[in-house]
Amino acid sequence: MSSRSLPEEKSWKLSDINYSVPKHGERFGYTLGGVVLAGFILLIITGIIMAFFYMPTIDDARTSVLKLGSVPFGLWLRSFHRWTAEAVVFIMILHLSRVIFTGSYRGNRKLNWILGVILVFITVGFFFTGTILKWDQEGYEAFEHAVETFEVIPLVGSFFASFLRGSFAVMRIYATHTLVLPIVLGLFLLPHLILMKINGLSQLPGKISKQTSTFFKHMKMVLLFSVIIYALIGFLAAQFPAELYPGPYGGVEMTKPPWLFLVLYALEDWIGLYALLAAPLVLLIGLLAIPYIDRSPSLNSTARKVIVWGYIFLSAVFIFLIIYVGVSPPVEHLAM
Ligand code: HEM
């Protein structure tokens, strides 16, 4: 490393882009946000290509997805898009977990945490609307769940439910997936990355490491891990093509949602439709409250222990429910 000290991360000059970051910025755990970002870029590229073959109408949506299978690399492209979406959600959960375990949500990183929590719901929104766009039995049942959930929201719910129903149903979900959500993602992700540069990467928990590395080296590791992960996804996409169910058939409910919605599915089973509203709201408030519950600078405070062990316990419950519902037979929930 040359003796010339590296530019501080506070400088916004292009010439200072290769600013110094802590050495641990090269570790896998500290590149996860970047790997999620790389996944989003791949989803946008593969999504744009698929848009040239997709018909966003109730009559033609599923057929156009089926026909994509006869386009060279069409089925691989769709499967890569699907499995990358699954990977992005999973790696984002790992990123969030890393931030919790290193306590990187406190102090001047509180706002970045809050932006991050909102990014969770935007990302899940992408996944949910993407599932509907196939307009097969799984997509149709997801759509019906969305409409029936809107219907129980007081005052505005019935407006949104009727806005979604009817011949524009698929077109409106398509506009949400390809226009509204990308704009909202940009609006929250850009400040997330800017704040990341302003605050710099957090120190290792309980340590002040003097060792430094560079932003370029951090990005090289982000790239390396992204290439390994998404190349693996590319291989899996060729081996395990994404499913396209028959249908849609009204009046029957025979599919279960993808893994990230199985906890909601279980709660809907036990509590009913209101669970689809209440559970995300409780999760949102719980996540947003974390930096306000744990304000102490110490890493050994009771509040911190409650956060970490509470998170581990909740994760264990979620994993148990995902497995339990995953192996259980589908259940009829909706009034369709
Ligand atoms: C669309 C999803 C997301 C993207 C693309 C993203 C991107 C990033 C990137 C590139 C970093 C720099 C460090 C790294 O690469 O790991 C970062 C840091 C951070 N992210 Fe995210 N993030 C996302 C979601 C989240 C979520 C869900 C949370 C928490 C709820 C979160 C909270 C944070 C915090 C607090 C930092 C600062 C960490 C530190 O200084 O050590 N992010 N994010």
Boltz pocket constraint, residues with backbone or C-beta under 6 A from the ligand:
constraints:
  - pocket:
      binder: B
      contacts: [[A, 29], [A, 30], [A, 31], [A, 32], [A, 33], [A, 34], [A, 35], [A, 36], [A, 37], [A, 92], [A, 95], [A, 96], [A, 99], [A, 104], [A, 105], [A, 109], [A, 112], [A, 113], [A, 114], [A, 115], [A, 116], [A, 117], [A, 118], [A, 119], [A, 120], [A, 123], [A, 189], [A, 192], [A, 193], [A, 196], [A, 199], [A, 200], [A, 201], [A, 202], [A, 203]]
      max_distance: 6.0
